Amino acid sequence: MGCILKGGGGLYSRLAVGAVLLAAGAGSRMGHRPKSLLELGGIPLIRRQLIALSGAGVDELVVVLGHHAQRIAPVIESFPVTVVHNPDPNAGQNTSLHIGLQALSPKLDCVLVALADQPLINSQDINDLIGAYKKRPSMAQVVQPEVDGLPGNPVLFSAEVRDQILSGDANAGCRQWQAAHPEQVLRWLTSNQRYRTDVDTQDDIEALAARTGHRLRWPDDLAVMG
């Protein structure tokens, strides 16, 4: 499908968007269970993210697994995605980011980095972020949602930033790039709390239910704390 970017002379050219979905974490604050398999409405969060990204027309999608890979992989095997594995996920999220970026084809215009533990992100949210990227000032290479003065996710950046991240330290990622190049970062102001909503602890699950009425549940085989 792809995304459409208005070009000069009234013509339309295709904006090729790739995405990296990070799902390699141990879930140590969730009893060492994979947060991406929490279910909302009976659908695992990682599948909800893949549905959102696919629905937004992302051209190419890489999922990075690490901890719990054998448990997560069957849940996403029906999606047309590239699955890659971080052999040392304890080394940090940026190592997973590098592995995911390396697995994308080189012909993309921009890359979106998404987290598998954001329960409410939908296709419209992804489309809105892509729209903000299209309208960014010419010097901006990164677009990140900002909600009530706080950074949100996903983040979208140019292919040039992808190349620069890959050519640098394996322990440095988008956050470090932004810190080094603040003048090239667009903080996209939005009131959409979905960009700021993720779940790291059981308290986060309870807070989400209290605030939105959405109750996350573990699949039966993960319902007992690990």
ChimeraX attribute file (.defattr): number of C-alpha atoms within 10 A of each C-alpha:
attribute: neighborCount
match mode: 1-to-1
recipient: residues
	/A:1	11
	/A:2	15
	/A:3	17
	/A:4	15
	/A:5	17
	/A:6	13
	/A:7	10
	/A:8	8
	/A:9	6
	/A:10	7
	/A:11	8
	/A:12	11
	/A:13	12
	/A:14	13
	/A:15	18
	/A:16	20
	/A:17	24
	/A:18	26
	/A:19	26
	/A:20	26
	/A:21	25
	/A:22	23
	/A:23	29
	/A:24	30
	/A:25	25
	/A:26	18
	/A:27	18
	/A:28	13
	/A:29	12
	/A:30	16
	/A:31	15
	/A:32	14
	/A:33	22
	/A:34	24
	/A:35	29
	/A:36	26
	/A:37	24
	/A:38	25
	/A:39	19
	/A:40	16
	/A:41	11
	/A:42	11
	/A:43	15
	/A:44	24
	/A:45	24
	/A:46	27
	/A:47	18
	/A:48	22
	/A:49	24
	/A:50	25
	/A:51	15
	/A:52	20
	/A:53	26
	/A:54	21
	/A:55	15
	/A:56	21
	/A:57	18
	/A:58	24
	/A:59	16
	/A:60	20
	/A:61	26
	/A:62	23
	/A:63	27
	/A:64	26
	/A:65	24
	/A:66	20
	/A:67	21
	/A:68	19
	/A:69	19
	/A:70	10
	/A:71	11
	/A:72	19
	/A:73	13
	/A:74	9
	/A:75	14
	/A:76	15
	/A:77	11
	/A:78	9
	/A:79	12
	/A:80	12
	/A:81	14
	/A:82	15
	/A:83	18
	/A:84	18
	/A:85	17
	/A:86	23
	/A:87	14
	/A:88	12
	/A:89	19
	/A:90	14
	/A:91	12
	/A:92	15
	/A:93	17
	/A:94	20
	/A:95	20
	/A:96	31
	/A:97	27
	/A:98	23
	/A:99	21
	/A:100	25
	/A:101	24
	/A:102	15
	/A:103	17
	/A:104	18
	/A:105	10
	/A:106	12
	/A:107	10
	/A:108	18
	/A:109	15
	/A:110	21
	/A:111	25
	/A:112	25
	/A:113	20
	/A:114	22
	/A:115	21
	/A:116	27
	/A:117	25
	/A:118	23
	/A:119	26
	/A:120	18
	/A:121	27
	/A:122	19
	/A:123	19
	/A:124	13
	/A:125	18
	/A:126	26
	/A:127	18
	/A:128	12
	/A:129	23
	/A:130	25
	/A:131	14
	/A:132	19
	/A:133	23
	/A:134	16
	/A:135	12
	/A:136	17
	/A:137	12
	/A:138	8
	/A:139	10
	/A:140	18
	/A:141	23
	/A:142	26
	/A:143	25
	/A:144	22
	/A:145	24
	/A:146	20
	/A:147	18
	/A:148	12
	/A:149	11
	/A:150	11
	/A:151	16
	/A:152	22
	/A:153	22
	/A:154	22
	/A:155	23
	/A:156	26
	/A:157	23
	/A:158	18
	/A:159	20
	/A:160	14
	/A:161	19
	/A:162	25
	/A:163	13
	/A:164	13
	/A:165	21
	/A:166	17
	/A:167	10
	/A:168	12
	/A:169	12
	/A:170	16
	/A:171	15
	/A:172	17
	/A:173	21
	/A:174	19
	/A:175	11
	/A:176	12
	/A:177	18
	/A:178	18
	/A:179	11
	/A:180	10
	/A:181	13
	/A:182	13
	/A:183	12
	/A:184	17
	/A:185	19
	/A:186	21
	/A:187	20
	/A:188	17
	/A:189	16
	/A:190	14
	/A:191	12
	/A:192	15
	/A:193	14
	/A:194	16
	/A:195	26
	/A:196	20
	/A:197	16
	/A:198	20
	/A:199	23
	/A:200	14
	/A:201	15
	/A:202	13
	/A:203	11
	/A:204	14
	/A:205	18
	/A:206	15
	/A:207	15
	/A:208	18
	/A:209	13
	/A:210	11
	/A:211	8
	/A:212	8
	/A:213	10
	/A:214	16
	/A:215	15
	/A:216	23
	/A:217	17
	/A:218	19
	/A:219	14
	/A:220	7
	/A:221	6
	/A:222	14
	/A:223	11
	/A:224	10
	/A:225	9
	/A:226	9
